[in-house]
Amino acid sequence: MKIFFLIVGTAALTLIGARANAQNYRWCSIYTGSMGGSKNCGFTSFQQCMANVSGIGGFCQENDTYRPAGTAPTRHKSQAAK
């Protein structure tokens, strides 16, 4: 019975172990109308974004959290007591 749990546990860790990464795209659709307030930042070009909101209402804006591939996030020094 212990071997069964060992095998199941190992399989579960293998399947769960892959890290999910957030999508990093430049353009966001901001929906209005019946979908008001929704946001989708899954577009690589302004044209893709505009095609997405065409006919359903909304607008596009640049993703303020977008980081081109290969750039590291900015780190801020903590304000430790001196």
DAPEGI-V716849 format. One record per backbone hydrogen bond with DSSP energy under -1.0 kcal/mol. CO is the residue of the C=O (numbers start at 1). NH is the residue of the N-H. If there is no record, write none. Layout:
co->{CO & CO}
nh->{NH & NH}
This chain:
co->{1 & 2 & 3 & 4 & 5 & 6 & 7 & 8 & 9 & 10 & 11 & 12 & 13 & 26 & 27 & 28 & 29 & 30 & 31 & 32 & 33 & 35 & 38 & 40 & 43 & 45 & 46 & 47 & 48 & 49 & 50 & 53 & 53 & 59 & 61 & 63 & 68 & 78}
nh->{5 & 6 & 7 & 8 & 9 & 10 & 11 & 12 & 13 & 14 & 15 & 16 & 17 & 63 & 43 & 61 & 40 & 59 & 37 & 35 & 36 & 38 & 31 & 29 & 27 & 49 & 50 & 51 & 52 & 53 & 54 & 56 & 57 & 30 & 28 & 66 & 71 & 80}
